[in-house]
Amino acid sequence: MSTPIKILGISGSLRQGSYNSAALRAAQELAPAGMTIEIADLSQIPLYNDDLRKNAVPAAVTKLAAQVRAADALLFATPEYNYSVSGVLKNAIDWLSRLTPQPFVGKPAAVFGASMSLFGSARAQYDLRRILIYLDVHFLNKPEVMIAQAHERFDADGVLTDVPTREFLGHLLTALHDWTHQLKPRSHI
Ligand SMILES: Cc1cc2nc3c(=O)[nH]c(=O)nc-3n(C[C@H](O)[C@H](O)[C@H](O)COP(=O)(O)O)c2cc1C
């Protein structure tokens, strides 16, 4: 039996009650056999400043870069802020993009997102895909998971209770599992 695929989950929201972070926790539960999901912490990453980078890369950035490098694939959960990704997520990506070697190169990835509107973060997801083209991330195209009207799909404790949404997320994880194996030689997993 091969080693389980290591996925790094990255939520673009820092708030305690974040639906996107809650959905990532649900993904940990729903992960198929042969997949583990660790969740990154973006809360300590400072605003990007090139002077800071030249002086000493902040520890939280170095840690995230190491987690991305160690992961077999990435799973982004993006909120939608003004039709795009959150500043928190873009800022973290900007930091990693300036490191050598650039940690995102060649990574298989999947994206989903939750928002309170009917669009379920669709516009942010497409922006994230576009941003990460330049950094050479290989996104799974389908299935697309847009968790619309998120406030109706989680309970007060942040548990994803909506059954169809749990199923969609499960399908995405299975597809990411297969995509990761497809992109990486089996002997490397
Ligand atoms: C600054 C800001 C901008 C937002 N813009 C959008 C938007 O463009 N589209 C949308 O569907 N929701 C928008 N929202 C609402 C978010 O979808 C909602 O706050 C969601 O819960 C954020 O994700 P989270 O629960 O993971 O924090 C916005 C929220 C904030 C704070």
PDBQT file of the ligand as one rigid body, heavy atoms in Angstrom, charges set to zero:
ROOT
HETATM    1  C1  LIG A 201     -14.574  42.791   2.840  1.00  0.00    +0.000 C 
HETATM    2  C2  LIG A 201     -15.652  41.812   2.458  1.00  0.00    +0.000 A 
HETATM    3  C3  LIG A 201     -16.052  41.713   1.151  1.00  0.00    +0.000 A 
HETATM    4  C4  LIG A 201     -17.019  40.786   0.774  1.00  0.00    +0.000 A 
HETATM    5  N1  LIG A 201     -17.345  40.648  -0.553  1.00  0.00    +0.000 NA
HETATM    6  C5  LIG A 201     -18.134  39.631  -0.924  1.00  0.00    +0.000 A 
HETATM    7  C6  LIG A 201     -18.334  39.336  -2.312  1.00  0.00    +0.000 A 
HETATM    8  O1  LIG A 201     -17.803  39.984  -3.198  1.00  0.00    +0.000 OA
HETATM    9  N2  LIG A 201     -19.103  38.272  -2.636  1.00  0.00    +0.000 N 
HETATM   10  C7  LIG A 201     -19.706  37.495  -1.681  1.00  0.00    +0.000 A 
HETATM   11  O2  LIG A 201     -20.387  36.522  -2.015  1.00  0.00    +0.000 OA
HETATM   12  N3  LIG A 201     -19.539  37.742  -0.357  1.00  0.00    +0.000 NA
HETATM   13  C8  LIG A 201     -18.781  38.802   0.031  1.00  0.00    +0.000 A 
HETATM   14  N4  LIG A 201     -18.554  39.029   1.364  1.00  0.00    +0.000 N 
HETATM   15  C9  LIG A 201     -19.256  38.205   2.357  1.00  0.00    +0.000 C 
HETATM   16  C10 LIG A 201     -18.483  36.920   2.612  1.00  0.00    +0.000 C 
HETATM   17  O3  LIG A 201     -18.903  35.963   1.672  1.00  0.00    +0.000 OA
HETATM   18  C11 LIG A 201     -18.793  36.391   4.011  1.00  0.00    +0.000 C 
HETATM   19  O4  LIG A 201     -18.359  37.343   4.951  1.00  0.00    +0.000 OA
HETATM   20  C12 LIG A 201     -18.150  35.047   4.248  1.00  0.00    +0.000 C 
HETATM   21  O5  LIG A 201     -18.675  34.526   5.449  1.00  0.00    +0.000 OA
HETATM   22  C13 LIG A 201     -16.632  35.162   4.321  1.00  0.00    +0.000 C 
HETATM   23  O6  LIG A 201     -16.027  33.903   4.479  1.00  0.00    +0.000 OA
HETATM   24  P1  LIG A 201     -15.639  33.281   5.908  1.00  0.00    +0.000 P 
HETATM   25  O7  LIG A 201     -16.944  32.888   6.534  1.00  0.00    +0.000 OA
HETATM   26  O8  LIG A 201     -14.784  32.127   5.601  1.00  0.00    +0.000 OA
HETATM   27  O9  LIG A 201     -14.960  34.352   6.716  1.00  0.00    +0.000 OA
HETATM   28  C14 LIG A 201     -17.623  39.968   1.753  1.00  0.00    +0.000 A 
HETATM   29  C15 LIG A 201     -17.206  40.090   3.094  1.00  0.00    +0.000 A 
HETATM   30  C16 LIG A 201     -16.239  40.995   3.435  1.00  0.00    +0.000 A 
HETATM   31  C17 LIG A 201     -15.774  41.061   4.874  1.00  0.00    +0.000 C 
ENDROOT
TORSDOF 0
